[in-house]
């Protein structure tokens, strides 16, 4: 089964590991999921920031 990666440096989806691991997010099961990686990363970062803020306010 193919794995897809989102290259954070180039903004492109790669089938299989073609670039340096530090540049990649994944793996994802489909190219479409990999293409959505930036939104997933933004959403998770916002969730973590909210959790951190809540912990600081406790």
DRENMARVO-361017 format. One record per residue: residue number from 1; residue in one letter; x, y, z of N, C-alpha, C in turn. Coordinates in nm, 2 decimals. Layout:
R, seq, type, n_c1, n_c2, n_c3, ca_c1, ca_c2, ca_c3, c_c1, c_c2, c_c3
R, NUM, A, X, Y, Z, X, Y, Z, X, Y, Z
...
***
This chain:
R, seq, type, n_c1, n_c2, n_c3, ca_c1, ca_c2, ca_c3, c_c1, c_c2, c_c3
R, 1, X, 0.08, -0.12, 0.00, 0.00, 0.00, 0.00, 0.09, 0.12, 0.00
R, 2, X, 0.05, 0.22, -0.08, 0.13, 0.34, -0.09, 0.11, 0.43, 0.03
R, 3, X, 0.22, 0.50, 0.06, 0.21, 0.61, 0.16, 0.23, 0.74, 0.10
R, 4, X, 0.16, 0.84, 0.15, 0.18, 0.98, 0.09, 0.23, 1.07, 0.20
R, 5, X, 0.31, 1.16, 0.16, 0.37, 1.25, 0.26, 0.35, 1.40, 0.20
R, 6, X, 0.34, 1.49, 0.30, 0.33, 1.63, 0.26, 0.46, 1.69, 0.29
R, 7, X, 0.52, 1.75, 0.18, 0.65, 1.82, 0.20, 0.63, 1.96, 0.24
R, 8, X, 0.66, 1.99, 0.37, 0.64, 2.12, 0.42, 0.73, 2.23, 0.36
R, 9, X, 0.84, 2.19, 0.30, 0.93, 2.29, 0.24, 0.87, 2.33, 0.10
R, 10, X, 0.83, 2.24, 0.02, 0.78, 2.26, -0.11, 0.63, 2.28, -0.12
R, 11, X, 0.55, 2.23, -0.03, 0.41, 2.24, -0.03, 0.35, 2.13, -0.12
R, 12, X, 0.43, 2.03, -0.16, 0.38, 1.93, -0.25, 0.36, 1.80, -0.18
R, 13, X, 0.27, 1.72, -0.24, 0.24, 1.58, -0.19, 0.34, 1.49, -0.26
R, 14, X, 0.40, 1.39, -0.19, 0.49, 1.30, -0.24, 0.44, 1.16, -0.22
R, 15, X, 0.45, 1.07, -0.32, 0.42, 0.93, -0.30, 0.54, 0.86, -0.25
R, 16, X, 0.54, 0.81, -0.13, 0.67, 0.75, -0.07, 0.76, 0.86, -0.03
R, 17, X, 0.86, 0.82, 0.05, 0.95, 0.92, 0.10, 1.05, 0.96, -0.01
R, 18, X, 1.04, 1.08, -0.05, 1.13, 1.13, -0.16, 1.22, 1.24, -0.11
R, 19, X, 1.19, 1.29, 0.01, 1.27, 1.41, 0.06, 1.32, 1.38, 0.20
R, 20, X, 1.39, 1.47, 0.26, 1.45, 1.46, 0.39, 1.33, 1.45, 0.49
R, 21, X, 1.35, 1.36, 0.59, 1.24, 1.34, 0.69, 1.20, 1.47, 0.76
R, 22, X, 1.29, 1.56, 0.78, 1.26, 1.69, 0.85, 1.17, 1.77, 0.77
R, 23, X, 1.16, 1.75, 0.64, 1.07, 1.83, 0.55, 0.93, 1.77, 0.54
R, 24, X, 0.91, 1.65, 0.59, 0.79, 1.57, 0.56, 0.69, 1.56, 0.68
R, 25, X, 0.56, 1.56, 0.65, 0.46, 1.53, 0.75, 0.38, 1.41, 0.69
R, 26, X, 0.36, 1.32, 0.78, 0.29, 1.20, 0.73, 0.34, 1.08, 0.81
R, 27, X, 0.30, 0.96, 0.77, 0.24, 0.93, 0.64, 0.09, 0.94, 0.64
R, 28, X, 0.03, 0.95, 0.52, -0.11, 0.95, 0.50, -0.15, 0.84, 0.41
R, 29, X, -0.27, 0.80, 0.42, -0.32, 0.69, 0.33, -0.35, 0.73, 0.19
R, 30, X, -0.38, 0.86, 0.17, -0.42, 0.90, 0.04, -0.35, 1.03, 0.01
R, 31, X, -0.34, 1.07, -0.12, -0.28, 1.19, -0.16, -0.37, 1.31, -0.11
R, 32, X, -0.50, 1.29, -0.11, -0.59, 1.39, -0.06, -0.57, 1.42, 0.09
R, 33, X, -0.55, 1.32, 0.17, -0.53, 1.34, 0.31, -0.39, 1.42, 0.33
R, 34, X, -0.29, 1.38, 0.25, -0.16, 1.45, 0.26, -0.18, 1.59, 0.22
R, 35, X, -0.26, 1.62, 0.12, -0.27, 1.76, 0.08, -0.34, 1.85, 0.18
R, 36, X, -0.42, 1.78, 0.27, -0.48, 1.85, 0.38, -0.39, 1.87, 0.51
R, 37, X, -0.27, 1.83, 0.50, -0.18, 1.83, 0.62, -0.17, 1.97, 0.68
R, 38, X, -0.15, 2.07, 0.60, -0.13, 2.21, 0.66, -0.25, 2.25, 0.75
R, 39, X, -0.37, 2.22, 0.70, -0.49, 2.25, 0.78, -0.49, 2.17, 0.91
R, 40, X, -0.46, 2.04, 0.90, -0.46, 1.96, 1.02, -0.35, 2.01, 1.12
R, 41, X, -0.24, 2.05, 1.07, -0.13, 2.10, 1.16, -0.17, 2.23, 1.22
R, 42, X, -0.24, 2.32, 1.15, -0.29, 2.45, 1.20, -0.39, 2.42, 1.31
R, 43, X, -0.49, 2.33, 1.28, -0.59, 2.30, 1.38, -0.53, 2.24, 1.51
R, 44, X, -0.44, 2.15, 1.50, -0.38, 2.09, 1.62, -0.30, 2.19, 1.69
R, 45, X, -0.23, 2.28, 1.62, -0.15, 2.38, 1.69, -0.24, 2.47, 1.77
R, 46, X, -0.36, 2.51, 1.71, -0.45, 2.59, 1.78, -0.51, 2.52, 1.91
R, 47, X, -0.54, 2.39, 1.89, -0.59, 2.31, 2.00, -0.49, 2.31, 2.12
R, 48, X, -0.36, 2.29, 2.08, -0.26, 2.28, 2.18, -0.24, 2.41, 2.25
R, 49, X, -0.25, 2.52, 2.18, -0.24, 2.65, 2.24, -0.35, 2.68, 2.33
R, 50, X, -0.47, 2.64, 2.30, -0.58, 2.66, 2.39, -0.57, 2.57, 2.51
R, 51, X, -0.52, 2.45, 2.50, -0.49, 2.37, 2.62, -0.39, 2.43, 2.71
R, 52, X, -0.28, 2.48, 2.65, -0.17, 2.54, 2.73, -0.23, 2.66, 2.80
R, 53, X, -0.31, 2.74, 2.73, -0.36, 2.86, 2.80, -0.46, 2.83, 2.91
R, 54, X, -0.54, 2.72, 2.89, -0.63, 2.67, 3.00, -0.55, 2.63, 3.12
R, 55, X, -0.44, 2.55, 3.09, -0.36, 2.50, 3.20, -0.29, 2.62, 3.28
R, 56, X, -0.25, 2.72, 3.21, -0.19, 2.84, 3.27, -0.29, 2.92, 3.36
R, 57, X, -0.41, 2.91, 3.32, -0.52, 2.98, 3.40, -0.57, 2.90, 3.51
R, 58, X, -0.53, 2.78, 3.53, -0.58, 2.70, 3.64, -0.51, 2.73, 3.77
***
